[in-house]
Amino acid sequence: MSSISRRRFNTGAAVTAITTAALARGSKMSAEAAQEVAQVQKAVPIITEQLLHATALLEVSERNGQNSTGTGFFYQFFNHNGLSLSAIVTNRHVVENALTVSCTFTEATKDQTPVFGKTKRIPLTGSSSDWIFHPDPTVDLAVALIGDGVSKAAARGENYMLSYSDQSLIPTESEYRDLTPLEDVLIVGYPDGISDTVNNVPVFRRGITATPVYLDFRGMPQFLLDAAIFPGSSGSPVFLFNQGAWAPRSGGLQMGARIKLIGIIYAVAQHQTNGEIVFQPAPTQNLPSVRSLIPNNIGACIKSSKILDFEPLFVKRGLKPPEGYEMRSKLIL
């Protein structure tokens, strides 16, 4: 997977895209708009149901003989006019020492209804060489392309319930600036490897932003989160998520709902016995530590906009974006 020159765009894989189409965009709607929303709601699962299938528990066998876990989430690069490049996104430190990585998918009917309790464990990749790391080694992100495998499975009559994020869920620069310093967030993942193993669904947790998302914390493309981070949380997507009402920067009260992918958990703030504060990569194993590091329930998140930096890398390696697709990454390779 290190070369993508032969990669094909997905053109017919049975997938679900996380969408805000069924969300009311204000407290007042015309009768026609309300009818349109009602029709969409009948056809599209509600957002939280889609998020049940937006992640996968990554089970990693490492070179040192240890086993570890992390969180990956489904993402479509270049999603435009029915074409996309499907991938799983996680932290680099989750997979960089991997011999094998596996995950479990929930099976689905042809009309994309999940069959809870019916799953298939799939070897996602071989060694860490199957993963593509972010061009900047200080950005703890990695992706594995899965579109070919999903398409081949569909051709065999095997359908899986996978909900993808894409560029439309990542805030633009103006949308980042419109956020307030304190926002409600939803974290989807597998803390301590915990999941509903019968129904194959992740754990939802609420939190708040601890620093403004629109600022680069300590000059890096990151922000802090007020939430406890545990082994297995590495790679968890962090969604700005409101239902019912929220307060925009402009003031007042906005009715409806909104969702945006704003970050990926990668580290946890801890203090040593001497009082020094350090940011450590979120652990992937529950192992004893020689140093006494005490977590303080502050997580560090990579800004979701850094996911977009993979697209110039794909283009450099020979992939041509769909006609009319606008890349937002400013990365120059």
Secondary structure as GFF3:
##gff-version 3
##sequence-region A 1 333
A	DSSP	beta_strand	16	17	.	.	.	ID=ss1
A	DSSP	alpha_helix	31	43	.	.	.	ID=ss2
A	DSSP	alpha_helix	47	51	.	.	.	ID=ss3
A	DSSP	beta_strand	55	62	.	.	.	ID=ss4
A	DSSP	beta_strand	67	80	.	.	.	ID=ss5
A	DSSP	beta_strand	83	90	.	.	.	ID=ss6
A	DSSP	alpha_helix	92	95	.	.	.	ID=ss7
A	DSSP	beta_strand	98	108	.	.	.	ID=ss8
A	DSSP	beta_strand	114	125	.	.	.	ID=ss9
A	DSSP	three_ten_helix	128	130	.	.	.	ID=ss10
A	DSSP	beta_strand	132	133	.	.	.	ID=ss11
A	DSSP	beta_strand	142	145	.	.	.	ID=ss12
A	DSSP	alpha_helix	147	155	.	.	.	ID=ss13
A	DSSP	beta_strand	163	166	.	.	.	ID=ss14
A	DSSP	three_ten_helix	167	169	.	.	.	ID=ss15
A	DSSP	alpha_helix	173	178	.	.	.	ID=ss16
A	DSSP	beta_strand	184	189	.	.	.	ID=ss17
A	DSSP	three_ten_helix	191	193	.	.	.	ID=ss18
A	DSSP	beta_strand	203	209	.	.	.	ID=ss19
A	DSSP	three_ten_helix	217	219	.	.	.	ID=ss20
A	DSSP	beta_strand	222	226	.	.	.	ID=ss21
A	DSSP	beta_strand	237	246	.	.	.	ID=ss22
A	DSSP	beta_strand	254	272	.	.	.	ID=ss23
A	DSSP	beta_strand	277	281	.	.	.	ID=ss24
A	DSSP	beta_strand	293	303	.	.	.	ID=ss25
A	DSSP	three_ten_helix	304	309	.	.	.	ID=ss26
A	DSSP	alpha_helix	310	316	.	.	.	ID=ss27
###
